[in-house]
Amino acid sequence: MSCTVAVRDLALTRDLLRRNGLPLRQTPSGDVFVPAGAALGAAVVFRPAVPPAVRPR
């Protein structure tokens, strides 16, 4: 099982997780995740959020 979270700043998120002692891994696409064993049984994947498209008025 896993959960994916979109974040505004992946580098900042990675640093925050490391400072809090969580083990991190990286996916082939560059996303960062905390393995299931360190996250109570469900891997948590962090990926950059895609900004919403600007709609013309």
C-alpha positions in Angstrom: 0.0 0.0 0.0 1.1 3.6 -0.7 0.0 7.1 -0.6 1.2 10.0 -2.9 1.4 13.6 -1.7 1.9 16.5 -4.0 4.2 19.2 -2.6 5.2 22.7 -3.7 8.9 22.2 -3.0 10.3 18.7 -3.3 13.8 19.7 -2.1 12.4 21.4 1.0 10.2 18.4 1.7 13.2 16.1 1.3 15.3 18.2 3.8 12.4 18.3 6.3 12.0 14.5 6.2 15.8 13.9 6.6 16.0 16.4 9.5 13.3 14.4 11.2 15.2 11.2 10.8 13.1 9.5 8.2 14.8 7.2 5.7 14.3 8.3 2.1 14.4 6.6 -1.2 14.1 8.0 -4.7 11.9 6.6 -7.5 13.3 6.4 -11.1 11.2 9.4 -12.0 12.8 11.5 -9.2 10.0 11.4 -6.6 11.0 10.9 -3.0 9.4 8.3 -0.7 9.5 7.0 2.8 9.5 3.2 2.7 6.5 1.3 4.2 8.6 -0.1 7.0 9.3 3.4 8.3 5.8 4.8 7.7 3.6 2.3 9.7 3.1 -0.1 6.7 2.3 2.3 3.8 4.9 3.9 1.7 4.5 7.7 1.4 5.5 9.1 -2.0 6.2 12.9 -2.4 6.1 14.4 -5.8 6.1 18.0 -7.1 2.7 19.6 -7.4 1.7 20.8 -10.9 0.6 24.4 -10.7 -2.9 24.9 -11.9 -3.3 26.3 -15.4 -4.0 30.0 -15.6 -7.4 30.5 -17.1 -7.9 33.4 -19.5 -10.6 35.8 -18.4 
